[in-house]
Amino acid sequence: MSDDDRKPTIRPRPFAAGILLGSVTGFLIWIATGTFALFPAFVSIGFVLGLVFSRASGGGPQ
């Protein structure tokens, strides 16, 4: 199996940190404003942040 066939790895701790950051931010904004519609958006942003953090910490293709 060559290096090109490998799928990018996701490091669990940085990924979880990104999701947690987005979720907590979304939850705080939801509680402060009473607008639930923003919560799923921040969870989605947290998912993307988790991927970015994971890749920045050495996961994914080099």
N, C-alpha and C positions, 0 to 999 in steps of 0.2 A: 504494500500500500504506500503510495507516494504522499508527500506532504500536501499536494494539491487536492487529494481526496478526503483529507480530514475536515471535519466540520469545525467551525470555530467553537472554542470552549467558552463557557460562561462561568466566571468565578462567582460562587454563591454569596459570599459576604458582601462584596461591593454591589452586587446586583440587589441584594436584600436592602442594603443601605439606601440605594436610590429609590426603591419602591417605598420604603419607610419614610424617607424625606418627603416625597411627593404626597403620600397619603396623610401624613401628619399636617403638612401645609394645607392640603385640601380640607381636612377636617376642621382645622382652626378657622379657616375662611368660612366654612359652612356654619360653624357655631357663631362666629362674629356677625355674619350678614344674614343668616337664615336662608341662604340660597343653596339648595342641595344640588342644583344643576352644575355647579362648579366642581363638586367633589369628584365625579368620574373623570373630569378633564385632568385634574391634578394627579389622580391615580395613573392615568395614561402617561402624563409627563414623568411621573416617578418610574414607570416601566422603561421609558427611553433613557432617563438618567441612570437607571441601574445598568443598562447595556453600555452606556458611555463610561461609567465608573469601572465596570468589569473589564472593558477593553483597555482603559487607561492603566489599570493595575496589572496588566500583563496577559489578560485573557484574549482570546481571538487571534486572528492571523497577524503575523508579525511582518 
